[in-house]
Amino acid sequence: MTAQLLDGKALSAKIYTEMATEIQLLTAKNGRSPGLAVLMVGDNPASAAYVGNKEKACAKVGMISFGKHFPTETTQETLIQTIEALNYDDRVDGILVQLPLPDHLDSTALLLAIDPTKDADGLHPDNLGRLVRGDEGLRSCTPAGVMKMLEAYNIPIAGKKAVVIGRSILVGKPQMLMLLEKNATVTIAHSRSDNLAGIAREADILVAAVGKVNLVTPDMVKPGAVVIDVGMNRITLPDGKSRLVGDVDFEAVKEIASYITPVPGGVGQMTVAMLLCNTVESYKKRFSS
């Protein structure tokens, strides 16, 4: 058995096509397009690539991008002031601070400064609290993208055993809550879990979100499981070139799983799509209130 690919690239393209049509209608009705502001500090090449992809996605769907790129030495005060100005800018519906930040900056304080209704990344404590309660709100983009993929491929969740490896506030914890919301029985595991392989082998749905190359090996995967690889790791090849790989030993695990996400072309594509979806949702609520 070879696993079917969960194609994030194809699914995100479908989402963008539908979103572009919706934005065209909303713009005609409301007099302006949705607006997303992405703040980037420094010259991290990976961050620059991610921000570039987000700006291209905005252009693709007819969303206005208010990109702000700051030098590495930018102060916390300058960024707070910028965020506060964006909070009051009626053209802006979503705000995102691109991580990682230079060491002298406090990312938590910057996140707290964002108006929760413009929290495009879905990581403000107000929105995470809404997720815990099961209330409507902006959802964390990467785990929301995983849920969208499971839904699009008609993969059953209710009653299934799900294991999430990784407990970060970015992915692991909100992923656990979203799977619980859909009535999965969820175990969250991490680097200090005893018998990690044994825990993983119980999963009908296995989500790897640690950031470690080949963390998930074939002996950790139940035959027929759905394997979601959230990891994004850049490795250097013998010829000096580099490429992205995930947390899963893809070539070996694809022979055991029923579904698997590739890296790249899987969850990463969906993360950007969900960022734009959050911005559109914020925009629509702003005009309906």
N, C-alpha and C positions, 0 to 999 in steps of 0.2 A: 504493500500500500504506500502510495506517495501522497502526501498532504496536498489539499487544495490551498492555493495562495489566497490570503485575505489582502486584496489589492487596494492599498490606501491611495495610491496614485489615481487609479480609475475612479474610485468612489469620491475622492475629493474633487475631481474634475466634474463629476455629475452634480455634486453639491454647488460648485461654482456656477455651473450653467443655470441651475434653478435660482440661485441667489441673484445672479445678474438680471434675470427677468423680474424678480421681485423688487430689486433695488430700482430698476427703471420705472416701475409703476409707483413705488413709494416716493421717488424723487419728483415725479410729475405731480403727485398729490400734495406733497409737503413743501416743495420749493427748494429742497437741498438734499444732497446725498448723505448717507451715514459717513462719519469721520472717525478715523483711528489714529491715535498719536502713539508712536513707539519711541521711547527714549533709550539711547545707547550711549554709554560712556567708554571712552578708550578706543583702541584699535585691535581688539581681539578678532582674528580672522574668522573664527567660527561664528561669533556674534554678528559680524558684518554680513556673513553669508545668510544667516537666519533672518536678519532684518531686511536684507535685499529680497529674500523670498516672500516675506510678508508684504513688502511694498509692491512687488509684482502681482501678488494675489489680489491686493486692493484694486490695482489698476484693472485687473481682469474682470472684476465684478462691478466696477463703477463706484467703488468706495474711495473717498478722499483720504489720502495718507498725509498726516502731519508729522513726518519724521524729524526728530531732533537729535543730532549727534554732537556729543560734548567731548572735549579733550580729557585725557586721563586724570589730570589734576583738578578737575571740577569739584567744587565743595558740596557737602551735604546741603548746606543752606541754599545754594543756587538751584539744586535739583528740587528741593521742597517747594521753593518759590515757583519753579516752572510747573510742577504738578498742581499746585494751588491755582495757578492761572488757567491751566487746562480744565480743572474742575468747573470753573465758571465760564468756560468758552462754549457757547451754544453750538458751535460747529463740530464739537468733539463729543463722540458718544462712547468711545473706548480709549482707555489709557493702559499702556504696558511699559514696564521697565525691563529692558532686556538684561538677563542674567547670563554669566556672572558679572559682578561689578568689581572695580578695583578695591583692594583691601581696606582702604581708608573710609569707605562708604558703608552705611548701615542699610542693608536692603530691606530689613523688616520695617524700619521707620519710614522708608520711602513707600513701601506697600501700604502701610497704615494711612499715609497722607492722601492716597487715591480715594476719590468719592466711590463708595461701594457700588453705586449704580453705573459707574463707568469702568468698573474693574474687569477689563477684557480678559484677563488671565484667570478670573474666578478664584483668586487666592486670598482676597481680603477676609479677615475673620468673620465679618458679617455674612459673607457668602458661604464660607465653610460652615458656619453655624446653621445657615438655612439648609445646607446639604444634610447635616446631622439630624435636623428636625424633619427632613423630608419635605420642606417648603420649597416653593418656586424660587429660583435665583440663578445668578450667573454661575456656571459650573466650571471647575478646573479643566483646562483645555485637553490635556493629554488623556486623562482617564475618560473624559466625555467622548473623545475621539475613539477610544477603545470600545465604548458602549455602542457608539454609532455603527462601528464595523460589525459587531456581533448582531445588531439589529438588521443591518442591510443584508447579511448573509443568512438570516433566519436561524441563527444558532440559539437553541433553547438555553435559558439561564435559570429559570425558576426550578428549584429543587436540586440543582446541580451542585457538586462540590467545586468550589473555586479556591485556588491558592494564589496569593499575591506575594511574590518575593521582593521585598523592599518596603520600607515604612516611611518614606519621605513625605513631607507635606505637599510636595509638588505632584506626586503620582500615587505612591503606595497607600497612604491613608484615605485620600478621596476615592481611589479605585475600590478599596474595600467597601466604602459606604455606598457607592453607586451599584456595586454588585449585590449588596444586601438589599438595597432599594428594589431590586428586581427579583428578590426572593431566592438568591443563591445562599448556600451555606458556605461561609467564607472563613478561611484561615489566612492570617498574615504572618509571613515568615521573614527572617532577616539573617544577618551574618552570625548572630549568636544563637540561632535556633539549633537545638540538638537534632541530629538525624534529618538534615535538610532534604536529602535525597528521598527519604521515606515519606516525608510530608508532601513533597512535590508529586510523588507517584500516586497519591490519592486523588489528584486533581482531575476533574473533567475539563476545567478551564484553568490553565496555568499562565499567569502573568509574571514576566520577569522584568523588574525595573530597578536594577542595582547599579549598572554601569561597569560591569566586569565581563571581559571577553570570555566566551565559552563557559559561563557559569552553569548553564543548563545543558547537561549532557544526556545522551539517550537513556541511560539507566535511571534518570530522574523523571521520565515521561511515561505516563500510562498509555498503553496502546489505544489509539483513537481519540486522545485528548486534543483540545483546542489550545494551541500555544501562541501566546501574544508576547512579542519581543519588543519591549519599550527601550531597551538599551541602545545607546548611540556612542560607539567607541571608535576612535580613529587609530588604525594600526599602520605601521610602516612595513612595506613589502621588501623582499630581498633586493629589488631593483632600485630602491630608494623612494619609490612612489608610495602614496598612502591611499587607504580606502576606509569606508565606514563599515563596521560590523556591529552586530547586536550583542546581547547577553547569552544568546542561544547558539549552540553548535548546529547551525542551520542545516548543513548537508546531511548530517547524521540523523537529526531529530525529524526532518521532513519525511523520513521513511517509517516513522512510528506514529506521528500525529495525524489527525484527520484534517485539521486546518492549521495554517501557520502564517505569521506575518513576515515578510522579507524586510531586511535592512540593507540599504534604504528602500523606500517605496511602500512602507507600511504605516506604522503609527505616526511617524514624523510628519507625513503629509496630512494626516487627519488633525494633528495638533493645530496647524495653521488654519485649516478649514473651520475648526471649532472656535478659534480666536475671532474669525470674521463673523461666525454665527452669533457669538456673544455680543459683538458690536452692533449687529443688526437688531438683536433682541432689545438691547439698551435703547437704541434709536426708536424702535416702535413704541416702547413704553413711554419714552419721553413725549412723543406726539399724541399718545392716547390719554395722558394724564391731564 
